[in-house]
């Protein structure tokens, strides 16, 4: 989830951002929260979360960071179809 580097979005992060916004109306930024959500999605996909248990993702902010990534978000997130 960390490649290609700090503050640089990858496809997994873009998909997590897109899916959170489209499915739940949740806006997450690409530096911290989007990466954490992509990691959570990967854990779920790999079956590494306990079956039948609730998982809580605590979103603590980051909304202002979206403005700094507007061009990249438009390019990576809006142009691709969602996984769901």
N, C-alpha and C positions, 0 to 999 in steps of 0.2 A: 504494500500500500504506500510505501514511502518514495518509490522511484517516480520520476527521475530526479527529485530533489525538493528541498524546502520551498514552499510557495509555488511549486509548479504542478499543475493538475495533470493527473493521468486518467485513463479511460474509466478505471474503477471508481475514482472519486467523482468524475463527471456523471457517471451513471447513478451513483448514490445521491448526488445533489438533485439530479433530474427526477429520480423516483420519489424522493422525499417531498419535493415541491408538487409533483403531479398527483401522487397518491394521497398525501396527507396535508398538503398546504404548508409544509414545514420548510422554511428557508434556512439552509446551512451553507457556510462559506467553505472555500476549498483548502484553507491552510490547516485548520485543526478539526472543526466539527465534521466537515465533509469527509476527511480522511478517517476519522473515528467511526463514522457511520459506514463507510466502505468496509472497514475492518469488521464491524458488527455483521454486516451483510455476508462477508466472507465466512465468518464463524458459523452463521446460520446455514449457509450453503454447504459447508463442509461437514455439517452434522455435529459440530463441536459445542453446541448449546444444549442444555438439558431438555429432553423431550417433555412436554406437558408443563413446563415451568414458565413463568412470566419473566420477561427481560425488561429492565428499565434502562433507557438511554436518557441521561440527564443533559439537556441542551442548555448551556449557560450563557449563550450570547454569540457574538461574532458578526451580527448583522451588518455593522458598518464596513466590514472587510469585503462585503459583496460589491460595493462601489469601486473598490480598487481593482477588481477582477471582472468588471462589466464586459469588456471586449472579449476576454478569454471565455467567460461563461456563455456569452452569446454564441461564440464559435463552437465550443465543445459540448455544451449542454443542450442548447435549443435545436441544433441541427440533427441530432441523433435520436433514434427511437429508443424508448424505454425498454428495460428488461421485462417488465411486467405485462 
